[in-house]
Amino acid sequence: MSTTPKYYAYSVRSRGKDKRAIWTRIGAVWAQDKGQGLNIEIEALPLNFDGKIVLMPPKSASQSADTFEGEVD
C-alpha cells in the first residue's frame, strides 16, 4: 500500500444560506494492493452526521490542514 492516500475523506456540514460549509477531514482512502477496490480508514466520526462524506484527492504532498471551509454540492 502506498504511503500517500488516493483521497481524503471529509464530513461536510452546511451552515445555511450565504455561509460556507465546514469541511472536517475524518479519514483517508487507499487503493487496494490487489484488485480494483478502495480501502477507507475512518479516524473520526462526525457529530450531527447527515450521511454525507466527500472524498477529495490530496491538493499536494504537503497537505496538512484537517479542517477548512469550502463549497459543497
N, C-alpha and C positions, 0 to 999 in steps of 0.2 A: 504494500500500500504506500502511495506517495505521502510525503510529509506535508504537502500543500493541498488543502481541500479543493475540491472541484467547485463547490458552492458553500456559502454560509447560510444558515437558517435563521430567519428573523421572525419575531412576533411583531405584527404591525397593528398599532391601536390608533383608530381615528379619534380625533378630538373635536369633531364637529365642523360646521361650515366655517370657512375662512381661517382655519387653523391647520397647521401642518401636522401630519401623522407622526407618531413616535415609533421609531424602529428600534427594537432591542434584539441584539444578537443572542440567540439561545442555543446554537449548536453549529455543526459543520457536516458536510456531505462529501464522501469519497466514492470514487468508482471502485467496484469490486475487483479483486485481483484476477478472478476467473469469472467469465460471464459478462452479461450486459447490465447487471443491476447496479444499484447505488446503496450505500450504507449511510444512514443518518444517525449521528451521535448527538443526542439532546443533552445539554449541560444544565438547562434551567427550564422550569415550567412557568409560563406566564400567568399572572393573576388576571382575573376577568377575561379569560380566553374566549374569543368569539369564533374559534375554529379556523382562523386564517394564519398560515405560516407561509412566508415568502422565501424562496431560495434565490440568491443572487450570487453571481460569480465574484471572486475577490477583485477589488479595484487595483491592487498592486501587491507585490510580495511583502510590503511593509505595513499592510492594513492592520491597525491595532484598535480602532475605536469599537467599543462594544455597543454603544448606544448613539444614535444620531436621529435627527429629524429629516423627513423627506416626504415625497408624494407617494401615494398608493393608489392603485387602480381599484 
